[in-house]
């Protein structure tokens, strides 16, 4: 699979969801933004790792 977003775009989208008060629960993101989830799991070993990287 080729990613449709860059690593930085993934992190920015996670930060945007957080700042907007949206849920970062894995199931919620899979439903609301499957593209984000696919790309996050391309760059990071888990969804939790992607969230942590966005907060670093």
VOPAGU-2260 file (C-alpha; in pm, 1 decimal, decimal comma):
REM VOPAGU-2260
SITE   aa  ch    i         X         Y         Z
SITE  UNK   A    0       0,0       0,0       0,0
SITE  UNK   A    1     125,3     344,7     -85,7
SITE  UNK   A    2      31,6     614,1     164,7
SITE  UNK   A    3    -197,4     893,8      47,6
SITE  UNK   A    4     -75,5    1126,2     324,1
SITE  UNK   A    5     268,0    1217,8     453,0
SITE  UNK   A    6     379,6    1137,1     805,0
SITE  UNK   A    7     342,7    1505,5     896,8
SITE  UNK   A    8      -8,4    1520,0     749,7
SITE  UNK   A    9    -109,4    1224,0     966,6
SITE  UNK   A   10      24,6    1394,8    1278,3
SITE  UNK   A   11    -140,5    1726,3    1189,8
SITE  UNK   A   12    -476,7    1557,6    1132,7
SITE  UNK   A   13    -453,3    1382,0    1470,7
SITE  UNK   A   14    -370,4    1716,8    1635,1
SITE  UNK   A   15    -662,8    1876,9    1454,0
SITE  UNK   A   16    -905,6    1614,1    1584,2
SITE  UNK   A   17    -769,8    1663,8    1936,8
SITE  UNK   A   18    -792,9    2041,8    1926,3
SITE  UNK   A   19   -1146,0    2021,8    1788,6
SITE  UNK   A   20   -1256,2    1802,8    2075,3
SITE  UNK   A   21   -1309,0    1495,3    1859,5
SITE  UNK   A   22   -1263,5    1138,7    1973,7
SITE  UNK   A   23    -931,3     967,9    1909,3
SITE  UNK   A   24   -1071,8     627,3    2001,6
SITE  UNK   A   25    -952,0     379,5    1740,8
SITE  UNK   A   26   -1303,2     262,1    1649,4
SITE  UNK   A   27   -1431,9     618,9    1616,8
SITE  UNK   A   28   -1147,3     720,9    1386,1
SITE  UNK   A   29   -1185,6     405,2    1174,3
SITE  UNK   A   30   -1546,4     505,7    1108,1
SITE  UNK   A   31   -1502,3     882,6    1079,5
SITE  UNK   A   32   -1169,2     893,6     892,7
SITE  UNK   A   33   -1056,9     555,2     758,7
SITE  UNK   A   34    -793,8     721,9     539,5
SITE  UNK   A   35    -626,4     868,1     847,6
SITE  UNK   A   36    -626,8     530,1    1019,4
SITE  UNK   A   37    -476,4     350,7     717,0
SITE  UNK   A   38    -201,5     608,3     681,8
SITE  UNK   A   39    -127,2     622,5    1054,8
SITE  UNK   A   40     -81,5     245,2    1062,0
SITE  UNK   A   41     147,5     269,1     758,5
SITE  UNK   A   42     385,0     505,1     942,7
SITE  UNK   A   43     344,0     382,4    1302,2
SITE  UNK   A   44     327,8      34,9    1456,8
SITE  UNK   A   45      -3,0     115,2    1629,6
SITE  UNK   A   46    -270,2     383,9    1657,8
SITE  UNK   A   47    -150,8     458,7    2012,0
SITE  UNK   A   48     201,6     520,0    1879,4
SITE  UNK   A   49      61,9     765,8    1623,8
SITE  UNK   A   50    -127,2     957,6    1893,9
SITE  UNK   A   51     183,1     967,2    2112,4
SITE  UNK   A   52     395,4    1098,0    1822,8
SITE  UNK   A   53     138,9    1373,0    1759,5
SITE  UNK   A   54     165,2    1478,9    2123,2
SITE  UNK   A   55     546,3    1479,0    2140,1
